Amino acid sequence: MQRHGHSCFIFFHLSTRDCVAATELIWLIVYLIAIGIAGIIYCYWHRRTELKFLKRLVTQLSQQHKVRQPLNIVSIPYRFIPLYVQLQHLLKQLPPPKGRDKLTGLLNRVGLKAKLTRKMPLTHGMFVLIDIHRFRYVNDLFGFSFGDKLLQALAERLARRIGDKDILARMNEDEFLIYFNTTMSEAELSVLQQSLQQPISIKGTVINLQLQLGY
């Protein structure tokens, strides 16, 4: 009986030690799993951030063939900072795209001539010349930077109003030329003028446009 009791005590003592060891092992496993999950989440987030940056970078670079603009990406992954700085420097050194207006990215006179030459002979359609009435007063009152923003906004608005077969170009400071592939009626031109003359907000300042159309 005494020997049997001693055996029970030893069995109970070993069981307690085994339980402690098992508990420690479980916590170790949980700790390792937590570290693994945290690592996966970090890698996923890090890679997602990099892919998001690369997507924005490619999008902005793809627009450089129309108009040279500085890259504008706020969040840059650390390892891509040298590349980003070099690209910014390169864009400053590049000349404007051939046949494109430096400010708006539209065709300039050279680009317009080249595109019209490929369409010759023109047997249909019409040309419409558009300019901003008293544009120089905008520059005088608000400055040239403000005037440039207005021209860019108008260029974007004009680009949204033309079809795939139409041609849009910037001729002079505030003059734009559109070649419409189909002839427009007086009523259609009036509607176009009204839609283009909708107010434009530049840096919180609303500008009421007055455009002159010649055709």
Disulfide bonds with the S-S distance in Angstrom:
none
